[in-house]
Amino acid sequence: MRVLVLSDNHRITSTIYKVIDKVQPVMIYHLGDSEGSVMEIAERTHLPIHAVAGNCDFGREALPKSLVVSLGNRQILLTHGHLYGVKSGYERLVYEARERGCDTVIYGHTHVPEIEEVDGITVMNPGSIELPKQFDMMQSFGIINVDDKGNCEFAIRYWDDGEILWRPYRD
């Protein structure tokens, strides 16, 4: 099973549909700042979407601020991240995940992709599919592959002129 992880598209959806066609996910996690596009994506793709509100969503869709989901053998906290000070560090985010019984937390807000292990918690940010801010300014997204035993593999991928790039997300 494959889950596509998106964040911070800020209403722009042009690349999202191209990525969906290439990745062929069975589900989408959207981590906020969709600015009203989550329902459009769900209707157009017919894929289930677990989504949370970001700091720019302003009630356009009735989305929770955070959500705990089970995927394979993982308990995952989905959040945008702005309420946990993610631009200053992971401490509050990791604490919240642990308090909620999660071994993984996936967030957005920074527009910068990353995957880290912090105090036994997997921390993932897919970056931004439309408005990236990392050093190379490449559009990015996350993929979670789940095998038959429930093991999850977390990955960052980049979109480059119709191709998905598999490369390190930082030098």
N, C-alpha and C positions, 0 to 999 in steps of 0.2 A: 504494500500500500504506500502511496506517495501523497504527502501533504505539501501544498504550496504555501509559503509564509510571506505575507506582504505587509508593508507599512508605508505611511506617509506619501500616498499618491496625490493628495490634495486635489481631488476631483478629476484628475487627468487619468484616463483609462486606456489610452491608445496602445501602450506597450503591454499592459496586463493581458489582454486577449491573445496577443501573439505568444507571450510566455506560456499561457495556459495551453494553447495548441501544441507547443513543443514539449512541455513538461507532462501533460496528461495526468494531473492530480485527481484524486478522488474526493478531496476536500481542500478548503482554503482556511487559513487563519489570517485574519486582518487585524493589525495592531493599532489602528486608529489613524486619525487625520485623513479619512477617506472623503470627508466633506460631502457626504450624501451619496457616494457612489457604491456602497456595499450592496444595497438593494438592487441597483442596476446590474452589478456583476452577478449576483445570485440569479436574477431573472434571465439574464442573457446566457449564462453558462449552465444553469440548472444544477450547480454544485452546492453542497452544503457549505455554509460559511459560519465559522465562529469568529465574531468580531467584537472589539471593544472600542469605546470612544476615546478620541484623542483630545488634546487641548484646542484644536481648531474645529471640532465637530459641532459645537453649539446647538445640540438638540435636533439636528437635521434628521437623525434616525434615533430610535429608542435603543441605544446600545449601553451595556453596562460599563462601568469604569474598569472592571477587571473580571476575570472569569477563570475558573479552574476546570480543566478538561483532562480526561484520561486518554492516552494514546499508547497503545502497546503496553509495555510494562512501566510507563512513566505517568506521573501526575504533573501537569504543566500549568503554571500560572501565566495567563495571557494578560498583558496590560500595555498601555501606551508608554508609561514610564515617567511622564512629567510629574506625577504626584509623589514620586520616590527620588527625585533629585538625581536622575541618571546622568546628567551632564557633569556631575561632580563625583560620581563613583557609584559602585554597586551595593554598598553596604545595606542601605534601606531596602533595596529590591531583593537581595538575597535573604535578608531577615524576614520579609513578608512572605516569600516563597516557603521558607522553612516553617513559619507560623501556620501556614495553610496546608502543611503536609505535602508540599511539592518538592520534587527533586530537580525540576527544570523551571526556568522562567524565560519567557520570550517577550521582548518589548520593542518599541520603536522610538520615536521622538527625536533621536539625534541625527537621523539620516545617514548614519555611519555603520556599515556591517561589521559584525564581530561574533565570535563564538569563544567563550572562555569557560573554564571550570573554576568556580570560586567557592571555597569551603565546602566542597562536595555537591554543589549546585551547578548544573549546566545553565549558562547564561547565553542567550542568543539574541542578536538584533539583525534582522535581514537587511538593514539599510533602507534605502528608498528606491522604488522601482521607477520613479519619474523625476525626482529632484535630489539626486545624490549630493553628499557633501564631503566624502572622503577624499584623500589626496589625488586620486586619479579621476574623480567625478564620473565613475561608471555606474550605470543603473544596476541595482542589485536586488536580490530576493533570496529567500531561504527555501530549502527543501528538507523535508524530514522523510526518510525512507524507513518503513517498518517491515521487518522480516516476519516469517511465520511463527517465530518464537516470541514476538513482541519487542524485540530489541530495536531501538531507534538510532538511526544515524543522522546527525545534523550536519548540514552543509550550506555554505554560502555560494551562490552562483551569480554570474554577471551577464548582462545582456549587451551585446555589441553588434549592431546592425543586422539583426536577425539570427545571430548565433549565440548559443549559451557557452560561456567560457568557464572552465574549471581551472582556477588558479588560486593561489593564496590570497586572502583578503587584505593582507598587509605585508610590507617588506620586512 
